[in-house]
Amino acid sequence: MKSKITEAKNKHKEMIEQVNEELKHIPRGDESQNLLRGYYQPLRLNSLGKKAKPNITKEDILLESIEAVKKDYPEYIPQYDTKFFMVKDK
């Protein structure tokens, strides 16, 4: 039987691996594009944690991250894999 600490470490590792896989679909780029990646990673990790709100999707986190970037870069046009992130038009 695994200890709760080992289980928690494994869960955290799985979450990091998942987010890193998702980040492969948000390319690096200029400052604003890299800022998108910078917002996405911790927000997504939080959305997967044990205190997460239910039913938060990777698309929800992407949109939240884009909104945050646009506060500093209003003309920002995000780059991401539209086949991976199924974002509905607003």
HUTADA-V137870 format. One record per helix or strand of 3 or more residues. SS is the DSSP state (@ for helix, = for strand). FROM is the first residue (numbers start at 0). TO is the last residue. Records with the same first field share a line. If there is no record, write none. Layout:
BEGIN
SS = FROM-TO, FROM-TO
END
This chain:
BEGIN
@ = 3-22, 30-47, 57-71
END
